[in-house]
Amino acid sequence: MVAVRRSFKFLMRPTRHRQIALAACLEDHRELYNAALEHRRTAYRKRPNFAH
């Protein structure tokens, strides 16, 4: 049996208010990701041979 993969593209047309909310959410997630990445890098520098 052959697996069929389908995909859909949804066009977003957010209102100005939603655009602002989405931009704020994106900024929050960017900051969180970068903080977590820096935390991992710092931990690795302290103990490079330690694996989680």
C-alpha positions as CSV (number, residue, x, y, z in Angstrom):
1,M,0.0,0.0,0.0
2,V,1.3,3.4,-0.9
3,A,1.0,6.2,1.6
4,V,-0.4,9.4,0.2
5,R,0.7,12.6,1.8
6,R,-1.6,15.6,1.3
7,S,-0.9,19.2,2.2
8,F,-2.9,22.3,2.4
9,K,-1.9,25.9,2.4
10,F,-4.1,28.3,4.4
11,L,-3.9,31.9,3.5
12,M,-4.0,34.1,6.6
13,R,-5.5,37.5,6.4
14,P,-5.4,38.7,10.0
15,T,-6.9,42.0,11.0
16,R,-4.5,44.7,12.2
17,H,-5.3,43.8,15.8
18,R,-4.4,40.1,15.1
19,Q,-1.2,41.1,13.3
20,I,-0.1,42.9,16.4
21,A,-1.0,40.0,18.6
22,L,0.8,37.5,16.3
23,A,3.9,39.7,16.2
24,A,4.0,39.9,20.0
25,C,3.6,36.1,20.3
26,L,6.4,35.6,17.8
27,E,8.7,37.9,19.7
28,D,8.0,36.1,23.0
29,H,8.8,32.8,21.4
30,R,11.9,34.1,19.8
31,E,13.1,35.4,23.2
32,L,12.3,32.1,24.9
33,Y,14.1,30.0,22.2
34,N,17.2,32.2,22.3
35,A,17.3,32.1,26.2
36,A,17.0,28.3,26.1
37,L,19.7,28.0,23.5
38,E,22.0,30.2,25.5
39,H,21.3,28.1,28.6
40,R,22.2,24.9,26.7
41,R,25.4,26.5,25.4
42,T,26.4,27.7,28.8
43,A,25.8,24.3,30.3
44,Y,27.8,22.6,27.5
45,R,30.7,25.0,28.1
46,K,30.7,24.1,31.8
47,R,30.5,20.3,31.2
48,P,31.2,19.4,27.5
49,N,31.1,15.6,28.2
50,F,27.9,15.6,30.1
51,A,24.9,14.1,28.1
52,H,21.3,14.5,29.1
